[in-house]
Amino acid sequence: MEFERRRCRQNFVQIAPLVDVVFLLLLFFLLTYHLGQEERIRVTLPQARSAEVPQPDRLPVVTVTRDGEIYCCEKKTDLPSLRAAVSALREDGHPDALRIRADREVPVGLLVQVIDEVRLGGIRNLSIATERR
């Protein structure tokens, strides 16, 4: 008597290619994801209860650090040449507006001098960045 041998079929899913695809997708999203406009120059902004959530606009930014360093569009400058840098922004077609990011430890006198140079450079609409309290 001959018996027919049953073949055991193992049903399983190959998940190695799936893991590769998921890893590549994860890597792609991690490399391309941005949380918004990340500032490279670190400052601790002053706090205000009336602070508004910043809109993702593309206004030029003048940054004043705690040490008194001044950056115009992330390029280091000094106070006397700030007016020329702001005038160059206007000539490049940027709008007549600017945002100032000053550290909370910056002396008020320096901040007023920066605002004065910006206005003498031709910018009339400016805002000072703050954090919500």
NORJO-V100711 format. One record per pair of residues at least 4 apart in sequence whose C-alpha atoms are under 8 Angstrom apart, sorted by sequence separation. I is the first residue (numbers start at 0). J is the second residue. D is the distance in Angstrom with one decimal. If there is no record, write none. Layout:
i,j,d
I,J,D
I,J,D
This chain:
i,j,d
13,17,7.7
14,18,6.1
15,19,6.4
16,20,6.3
17,21,6.2
18,22,6.1
19,23,6.2
20,24,6.2
21,25,6.1
22,26,6.1
23,27,6.1
24,28,6.2
25,29,6.1
26,30,6.2
27,31,6.2
28,32,5.7
46,50,7.6
63,67,6.1
64,68,5.3
70,74,5.1
71,75,6.4
76,80,6.5
77,81,6.1
78,82,7.7
80,84,6.4
81,85,6.2
82,86,6.1
83,87,6.1
84,88,6.4
85,89,6.5
86,90,6.4
87,91,6.2
88,92,6.8
89,93,5.3
101,105,6.7
105,109,6.9
106,110,6.6
107,111,6.1
108,112,6.3
109,113,6.2
110,114,6.2
111,115,6.1
112,116,6.2
113,117,6.2
114,118,6.2
115,119,6.1
116,120,6.0
117,121,6.8
118,122,5.0
63,68,5.7
64,69,6.6
70,75,4.3
71,76,6.7
76,81,6.4
88,93,5.8
89,94,6.9
105,110,7.0
117,122,5.9
118,123,5.8
63,69,4.7
69,75,6.0
70,76,5.5
89,95,6.9
62,69,5.7
63,70,6.5
68,75,7.4
69,76,5.6
70,77,7.8
61,69,7.1
62,70,5.0
68,76,7.7
69,77,5.9
61,70,5.6
62,71,6.5
68,77,7.2
69,78,7.1
101,110,7.4
61,71,4.5
62,72,7.9
71,81,7.4
60,71,6.2
61,72,6.2
62,73,7.6
59,71,7.7
60,72,5.3
61,73,7.8
59,72,6.0
60,73,7.8
71,84,7.1
71,85,7.7
36,55,7.4
35,55,7.5
42,63,7.9
40,62,7.6
42,64,5.9
41,64,7.6
42,65,7.1
40,64,7.9
97,122,7.0
95,121,7.8
96,122,6.0
99,125,7.2
101,127,7.5
95,122,5.4
96,123,6.7
97,124,6.5
98,125,5.5
99,126,6.1
100,127,6.0
101,128,7.4
95,123,6.5
96,124,4.5
97,125,4.7
98,126,4.9
99,127,4.7
100,128,5.2
95,124,6.2
96,125,5.4
97,126,6.5
98,127,5.8
99,128,6.1
100,129,7.7
98,128,6.7
81,113,7.8
85,117,6.3
89,121,7.5
40,73,7.3
89,122,7.8
39,73,7.6
59,93,7.7
78,112,7.9
82,116,5.2
86,120,4.9
58,93,7.8
78,113,6.9
81,116,6.4
82,117,5.9
85,120,5.4
86,121,6.3
58,94,7.5
61,97,7.5
63,99,7.7
65,101,7.9
81,117,7.1
84,120,7.9
85,121,7.3
59,96,7.6
60,97,6.0
61,98,6.3
62,99,5.9
63,100,6.3
64,101,6.2
65,102,5.5
79,116,7.9
82,119,6.5
83,120,6.5
85,122,7.5
58,96,6.7
59,97,5.2
60,98,4.8
61,99,4.8
62,100,4.7
63,101,4.6
64,102,5.5
65,103,7.5
67,105,6.8
78,116,7.5
82,120,4.5
58,97,5.6
59,98,6.3
60,99,5.7
61,100,6.2
62,101,5.7
63,102,6.3
65,104,5.6
66,105,7.7
81,120,7.9
58,98,6.5
60,100,7.0
65,105,5.4
64,105,7.0
63,105,7.4
67,109,7.7
63,110,7.8
44,100,7.0
45,101,7.9
44,101,6.4
45,102,6.7
42,100,7.5
43,101,7.7
44,102,5.1
45,103,4.7
42,101,6.8
43,102,4.9
44,103,5.4
42,102,4.9
43,103,6.0
42,103,7.9
50,129,6.0
51,130,8.0
52,131,8.0
50,130,6.0
51,131,7.1
50,131,5.0
47,129,6.4
49,131,7.0
50,132,7.8
45,128,8.0
46,129,5.6
47,130,6.2
48,131,5.6
44,128,6.9
45,129,5.2
46,130,4.7
47,131,5.4
48,132,5.2
44,129,5.3
45,130,6.2
46,131,5.7
47,132,5.4
44,130,6.0
46,132,5.2
